[in-house]
Amino acid sequence: MSRRVDKLFGGTPGLGRPSRARLARLLLAVAIPMNVLGLITCLSVPGALLTLAAWQVAEGDVQRIEAGELGVEHAPELARIKQVAAWAMVGCAGVFLVQLWLLSTGRYEDLLGWIL
């Protein structure tokens, strides 16, 4: 109840949850290798979902900064995380397109034979 009153009357900002930037970095640390390995394994879709989840977490914290629920000092780190996640999503789309081309031309077996 006191949090609501503080928020209503301009109490101390940032009383809510702490920044979830660490969670977003962890998600990206798992997702990016999955995205890279997605060309030769079946990990590209889970990697893309984890990348999107990291972007969503960072975007949620940016919205909390704009609402005054989180300190402004987290903004540069969250912007960097969002940028990395956006580029990782572009990479996911590239891997999907290469996979589509490999599957449609029948060259996937050649690629796997060359790698293995």
ChimeraX attribute file (.defattr): number of C-alpha atoms within 10 A of each C-alpha:
attribute: neighborCount
match mode: 1-to-1
recipient: residues
	/A:1	6
	/A:2	8
	/A:3	12
	/A:4	10
	/A:5	10
	/A:6	13
	/A:7	17
	/A:8	9
	/A:9	9
	/A:10	10
	/A:11	13
	/A:12	11
	/A:13	14
	/A:14	16
	/A:15	14
	/A:16	11
	/A:17	10
	/A:18	12
	/A:19	22
	/A:20	15
	/A:21	18
	/A:22	15
	/A:23	14
	/A:24	24
	/A:25	22
	/A:26	12
	/A:27	21
	/A:28	25
	/A:29	14
	/A:30	13
	/A:31	28
	/A:32	22
	/A:33	13
	/A:34	22
	/A:35	29
	/A:36	17
	/A:37	15
	/A:38	20
	/A:39	21
	/A:40	14
	/A:41	11
	/A:42	12
	/A:43	16
	/A:44	24
	/A:45	15
	/A:46	14
	/A:47	25
	/A:48	25
	/A:49	16
	/A:50	24
	/A:51	30
	/A:52	21
	/A:53	18
	/A:54	28
	/A:55	25
	/A:56	15
	/A:57	22
	/A:58	28
	/A:59	17
	/A:60	15
	/A:61	23
	/A:62	23
	/A:63	12
	/A:64	18
	/A:65	19
	/A:66	13
	/A:67	11
	/A:68	16
	/A:69	20
	/A:70	21
	/A:71	18
	/A:72	13
	/A:73	9
	/A:74	16
	/A:75	18
	/A:76	11
	/A:77	14
	/A:78	24
	/A:79	16
	/A:80	12
	/A:81	22
	/A:82	23
	/A:83	14
	/A:84	18
	/A:85	27
	/A:86	16
	/A:87	13
	/A:88	22
	/A:89	22
	/A:90	13
	/A:91	16
	/A:92	25
	/A:93	15
	/A:94	14
	/A:95	19
	/A:96	18
	/A:97	13
	/A:98	14
	/A:99	18
	/A:100	13
	/A:101	13
	/A:102	16
	/A:103	12
	/A:104	10
	/A:105	9
	/A:106	11
	/A:107	13
	/A:108	18
	/A:109	11
	/A:110	11
	/A:111	13
	/A:112	12
	/A:113	9
	/A:114	8
	/A:115	8
	/A:116	6
